[in-house]
Amino acid sequence: MAPRRKLTGAQAELFAAVCHHYINEAESDCNDTPESVPIFSHLSRAQRLKLVADVAIGMLCEDESLPPDTVQHNSTFMAIIQILFTALEIEVDIQDDQGDVGEDLLNYDEADRSCHPRTAQEVEDIKVKNALIEHRAEKNLKKLKKGKDVGEFHVEEKETPHGVEDMLSAANQLNRIYKGGAVSKRERDSIRPLNDDEKYAFRWRRLCDAALQQDTPNNSTFRDAFPLCNVNFDWRCAKCDKWYMALNLLLDTKLMDYGSATDKALITGEVSYKSYADPSQLPRVKSLERNINLLMKVYASSWDPKLLAIDQRRIYAICSNELYAGH
């Protein structure tokens, strides 16, 4: 399992921005350990920075090889995607609190308001259900600590190549991002110039939009299949589910080559009380623990605290593509 190709153009700029952003996130212990990628997130900060540097170099440097095809590097690639999603979500959440941002931009694509608050009975039912899950999880956790054999982790392969199948199975959802057609060039060209506050308020979405626009039929790995330049929204969109769907297609489904269903299932998916409460999930939990312990042990044997800043500098050297203060 590994990325199929290097990133170039606007897609490389987006990926570099996320990796550069990770330096600050890791330094402040903020949003730097996505729960949905447990192998990456349970490693030490120094090890995570090294892996981000390795993946950045592999994806962005023309003369370097693609990132190594290992569970830790593939987990890092997935973690970088999740870190981008978090940055997008925060940007959307705080856009109304930015300084001089025009109402025409803030109101362009208002979020859905179809959610209804839960009733008191629904809240109580959820509490009871969660308490039961927690009780089961505690029992299974004790069994694992005692060394109970839960079997090997394995996910059955399917006949269709995984990446193509992912795209086909998502066909029913694609109307969400394609219905109505692409935003026209005329509409894009008519958007007024942005002031500095507006550029900052929409920074991540502008980077993502440019990366999606680069995915034309001629540039797509899956030729003519769902070109993302034709999505029905642009950088003004405030609906995170649209961004998640489009970016997953761009950076995961179209880009990553999963060697096996077992590898993908090991890398992606949060480990929570529900995981421990479900006996069918225990082989995965045990496999994750073995992989994480081994990776930490190998890295610790060669780690030199004097070189702590080296990987941060490597990320900065590869990924910093603009000067500070907007100049």
N, C-alpha and C positions, 0 to 999 in steps of 0.2 A: 504494500500500500504506500503510495507516494503521490505528490503532485505530478500531473502529466506534463507540465510545461513551466517555463519561466513567466513571470509577470512583466509586462511592459506598459509604457504609456501611462494613462490615467489609472489603470489598475495597479501598476507598480507604485504610483504616487500614493494611492489610498493605503496599500499594504505598508509602505514605508511610514506613513503617518501614524498608523496604529502601533507599529513596533516602537517608534520614537515615543509615542504617548505612554507606552508601557513602562518606560524608565521612571517617569514620575509616579505612575500608579503603584509600581513595586516599591519605590522609595517611601511612599506614604502609607503602604499597606492598605490601599483603597481600590476595590474592584479589580484586584490583580490575581484572584484565584477563582475563576468561574466554576461553580458547583457542577455544571454539566460535563466538565472534563476532569474527572477526579485524579487521574495519574499526574497530570501537569500540576494541579492545584495542591497536591499533598507533598510536592517537593519543596526544598528550601528556596528562599528568595534568590540566593546566589546561583543555584542550579537552574532555576527558571530563567534568569537573565541570560545565562550561557546558552540555553536552548533557543531563546528568542533571537539571540545574535546569530546562532548557527542557521536557523530557518530563514532569517532575513537575508543573510549572505547567499544562501542557496536559491532563494526565490528571486533576488534582485540583481545579483552580480552576474553579468553575462559570461565571464570567463571561469566561473566556479561551477561545480557540480550542483545538481538539485539537492535538497536536504536529504540526509541519510534516511533510508527506509527502515526506521526503527520505531518502536511503540512510543518512545519518548518524544521523538521529533514530530511524528504524526499527531500526537496529542497536543503538542505545542502549536502546530498549525491550526487545529480545531479551536484551541484556546484563544488564539489571536482573533478568530472570527467572532467568538463570544464576547471578547473584550470590545470589539467594534460595536456589537449590538448594544452593549451597556452604554457606550459613549453616545450612541444615537438616542437611546431611551432618555438619558439625562438631558441631552440637548433639547429634545421635544418637551420634556417636563418643565424646563426652565425658560423656554423661549419667551413666554409672556413677561418674565421678570427682567429681560435684557433692557438696555437703555433705549436708544433712539431707533426702534424697529417699527416700520410702518404697519398700520393695521391691514393694508392690502396684502401683506405677506403673511401675517399671523392668521388671518381669516380665510386664506385661500382654500384650505382643505381641512375643515373642522373635524375633530375626532368624532367617531360614532358615539351617540348618546343613548344607545339601546339597552344599557345595563340597568337592572333594577336591584335595589337593596334586598338582601335576604330577609326572610321572615324570622321571627324569634324561634319558631320550631325548626326551621332549616339550620339555624346557627347551632341549636342544641343537638340536632342529629349529627352535625359535622363534629362537634366536640366528642360525642360518644364514639363515633367511628374512629377518630384519631386516637382516642384513649385505648381502644381495642388494638389498633395497629401498633401503638407504642408497647403494649403489654406483650404482644407476640414477638416484636422486635427484640425486647429485652431477653426473652427466653432463648431465642435463636442465637443472640450474641453470646450468651453464656455457654451455649453448646459449642460455638466456634472457638471460643477461648480455651475450652477443654480439649480441643483438637478433633472434634467430630469430623468424620469424612463426609464431605458433601458432593464428591464427584468432580470430574473435570468440567471446565466451562467450555461449551461448544454450541454454536448456532448453526443449524442446518443451512446448507447452501441452497440457493434457488436457481432455476434453470436460466433465467434471464440475467445477463451481466448487470451487476448491481447499479452502476451509475445510470444506465439507460432505464432500468426498471424504476428507479427513483423518479425519473422525469415523467415516465408514463403514468405511474400511480398518482402523481400530483396533478394530472391533467384536469380533474374535476375542480381543482382549486385555482387553476390558472386564470379563470375568468376574473378573479379578484384583481389581478395586476395587468390583464390584457384587454378586458372588455371595454369597448368604446374606442379603442385605438390609441396610438401613441400621441403624445403632446406634439403638436405641429411645430415645425421650425419657425413659422411665422409667430406663433405664440411665445416660443422661447426667445426669439429676437426682440419681442415687444416688451420684455421685462425691463423695467427701469434700472439704471445703475444703482448699486448698493453702497450705503455708507459703511464705515468701519464696524459699527455695532451690528449691522445686519450681516456683514460678512462673517463676523464671529458667531452670531446666533445661528447661522445655517452652515457653519463650516463643515461638519461631518456629512451632512446631507448633500452639500455641493460636491464634495469629494466622491461620495457614493454614486451620485447621479452621473458624474463624468465617467466613472468606471463602468456603469451600466451602459452608457451610450457607446462605449468602445466595443461592446459585445454585439457586433453586426454579424450577419450570415457568413461573411467572408473571414471574420476574425474568430468566430466561435469554434471551440473544439468539436462540438456536435454541430456539424455544418447544417445550417438552415433550420435547426431545431430550437424553437423558442428563443429567437434573438432578443436579448434584454434591452436593446435600444428601442424596442417597441412597447415598453411598459406604458401604462396609462397615467403615469404621474411623473413629476419632476422634483427638483430639490425643495420645493415649497411644501411638499406633502408632510403632514404631521401624523400619519397613520403608520405606526411602527410595524404592524403585521405585514403591510405591503413591503416595507424595506426588508424585513426578515425573510420573506419568501423569495424576493428577487435576489438578495445577496446570498442566500443559501444555494440558489441555483447557480449563481456566478462563481462563488468561491469554494463550494463543496461539491455539488452534483456534477458540474461541468469540469471542474478542475482536478478533483481528487480521484485517484484510482484505488479502490479498496480491494486488497488482495483476497480478503475473505469476509464473510458476514461476521465471523467470530471476532476478527480484528476490529471491525467497526463498532460492534456492540461492546467490546471491552473499553474502547476509547471514549465513546460518547454515552452519556447518561448519568444523571445524578445518582449518588448513593445516599439514601435517606432512611428513616425508620421504615418506610414502606418496603425498601429493598431487603432489609433484615427480616421483616415480618413475612415476606414471601419466600417460601422454601425453594422455589424455582430460581430465585435470584442469588441464592447463597453461593453457588459455584462461581458466579461472576465476582461477587464480593471477595471471596477467598483468592481468586486469581488476581484481582486488583491489589490486594494486600501484598501478595508475593512479588508482583512486579514493582510496586512502590518501594518496598523494603530493599529489594535488590538494587534498584537504581540509586537509592540514597546511599547504600553501603559502598557501591562502586565509586560514586562521585566523592564521597567523604574521604576515601582513601587517597585521593590525589588533589584535594582542594587546598589551596594556599590562600589564607586570608589576606596576605599582602597584595594579592592580585584581584581583590574584590571589584575594583573599578574598571578593570580591563574590558569586561563584557559590556558594561554600560557605554564605554568609549567606542567599542566596536559597533554597537547599535547606532550611536550618534553619528559615527563616521559614514555609515551606509545609508541611514534613513533621514538625516536632517537635510531637508531640501529647501528651507527658507530661513531668512534671518528673523530674529525676534523684533518685536515692536512694530511689525508691519512694514519694515523698510527693506 
